[in-house]
Amino acid sequence: QVQLVESGGGLVQAGGSLTLSCEASGLMFRTYALGWFRQAPGKEREFVAAISWSGGSTRYKDSVKGRFTISRDNAKNTVYLRMNSLKAQDTAVYYCARDVDVYRQDAPNTDSLYNYWGQGTQVTVSS
């Protein structure tokens, strides 16, 4: 079974923190870039963060820079998104995804370069 399963979402007060996890099963993982995207009600899906296969390159949406950190643990086939200083504007369903290509040098920021997606986890930030 091929799966990317997100977890760790929930309700948090503004200024608080959450860490999202995404575990891959039945997929090649170690040599692929991984990304996080989100979609708020009535809005288009948008890029949040990505990490290269080696972990040496990361990329972030401007509005989350300095607040969110993407990381990966290849031994656990898991990618994480640590979210600090959360704002109401961060409320969305968060999705993880795996890159199409192996050994990409960069961390892609467009969803067209990802071909496996998780089911999403809800993050709600209250005021």
C-alpha positions as CSV (number, residue, x, y, z in Angstrom):
1,Q,0.0,0.0,0.0
2,V,1.3,3.4,-1.0
3,Q,0.6,6.1,1.6
4,L,1.7,9.4,2.9
5,V,0.0,10.0,6.2
6,E,0.0,13.4,7.9
7,S,-0.6,13.8,11.6
8,G,-0.1,16.3,14.4
9,G,-2.7,18.9,13.4
10,G,-5.2,20.4,15.8
11,L,-6.4,23.5,17.5
12,V,-3.9,25.9,18.9
13,Q,-4.0,29.5,20.1
14,A,-2.3,32.2,18.1
15,G,1.4,32.4,19.1
16,G,1.5,28.7,19.9
17,S,3.3,25.9,18.2
18,L,2.5,22.6,16.5
19,T,4.7,20.0,14.8
20,L,3.2,18.1,11.9
21,S,4.5,14.7,10.8
22,C,4.1,12.8,7.5
23,E,5.1,9.2,7.3
24,A,5.6,7.4,4.0
25,S,4.7,3.8,3.4
26,G,5.3,1.8,0.3
27,L,7.3,4.7,-1.3
28,M,10.9,5.4,-2.0
29,F,11.7,8.2,0.4
30,R,15.4,8.8,1.1
31,T,16.4,10.1,-2.3
32,Y,13.4,12.4,-3.0
33,A,12.6,15.9,-2.0
34,L,9.6,16.4,0.2
35,G,7.2,19.3,0.5
36,W,4.4,20.7,2.6
37,F,1.4,22.5,1.1
38,R,-1.7,23.9,2.6
39,Q,-5.2,24.9,1.5
40,A,-7.6,27.2,3.4
41,P,-11.3,27.3,2.9
42,G,-12.1,29.1,-0.4
43,K,-8.5,29.4,-1.3
44,E,-6.1,27.7,-3.7
45,R,-3.6,25.2,-2.4
46,E,-0.3,27.0,-1.8
47,F,3.3,26.0,-1.1
48,V,4.6,26.2,2.4
49,A,8.0,24.5,2.7
50,A,10.2,21.9,1.0
51,I,13.4,20.0,1.7
52,S,15.8,18.4,-0.7
53,W,16.6,14.7,-0.8
54,S,19.9,15.3,1.1
55,G,18.4,17.8,3.6
56,G,20.9,20.3,2.4
57,S,18.4,22.7,0.8
58,T,15.2,24.1,2.1
59,R,12.7,26.5,0.8
60,Y,9.8,28.4,2.5
61,K,6.9,30.5,1.6
62,D,7.8,34.1,2.5
63,S,5.1,34.4,5.2
64,V,6.3,31.4,7.2
65,K,10.1,32.1,7.0
66,G,11.5,32.3,10.5
67,R,8.5,30.6,12.0
68,F,8.3,27.2,10.3
69,T,11.0,24.6,10.0
70,I,11.0,21.6,7.7
71,S,13.1,18.5,8.6
72,R,13.3,14.9,7.7
73,D,14.2,11.6,9.4
74,N,15.0,9.1,6.7
75,A,15.3,6.2,9.2
76,K,11.6,6.8,10.0
77,N,10.5,7.7,6.5
78,T,9.1,10.8,8.0
79,V,9.1,14.5,7.2
80,Y,8.2,17.1,9.8
81,L,7.0,20.7,9.8
82,R,7.6,22.5,13.0
83,M,5.4,25.6,13.2
84,N,6.0,28.3,15.8
85,S,4.4,31.7,16.4
86,L,1.3,30.5,14.7
87,K,-1.2,33.0,13.3
88,A,-4.8,32.8,12.4
89,Q,-3.8,33.1,8.7
90,D,-2.0,29.7,9.1
91,T,-5.3,27.9,9.5
92,A,-5.6,25.4,6.7
93,V,-5.5,21.7,5.8
94,Y,-1.8,20.8,5.5
95,Y,-0.6,18.2,3.0
96,C,2.7,16.6,2.5
97,A,4.0,15.4,-0.8
98,R,6.9,13.7,-2.5
99,D,8.9,14.9,-5.5
100,V,8.5,13.3,-8.9
101,D,12.2,12.9,-9.5
102,V,15.0,11.3,-7.6
103,Y,18.1,13.2,-6.5
104,R,16.8,16.6,-7.4
105,Q,19.4,19.2,-6.4
106,D,16.9,21.7,-5.0
107,A,13.7,21.7,-3.0
108,P,10.9,22.4,-5.4
109,N,8.1,24.9,-4.6
110,T,5.5,24.1,-7.2
111,D,3.0,21.3,-6.8
112,S,3.4,20.2,-10.4
113,L,6.8,18.7,-9.3
114,Y,5.2,16.4,-6.7
115,N,3.2,13.3,-7.5
116,Y,2.4,11.6,-4.2
117,W,0.2,13.4,-1.7
118,G,-1.1,12.7,1.7
119,Q,-4.7,13.1,2.9
120,G,-4.1,16.2,4.9
121,T,-4.2,17.3,8.5
122,Q,-6.3,20.2,9.8
123,V,-4.5,23.1,11.6
124,T,-6.7,25.6,13.2
125,V,-5.3,28.7,14.9
126,S,-7.6,30.6,17.2
127,S,-7.3,34.2,18.1
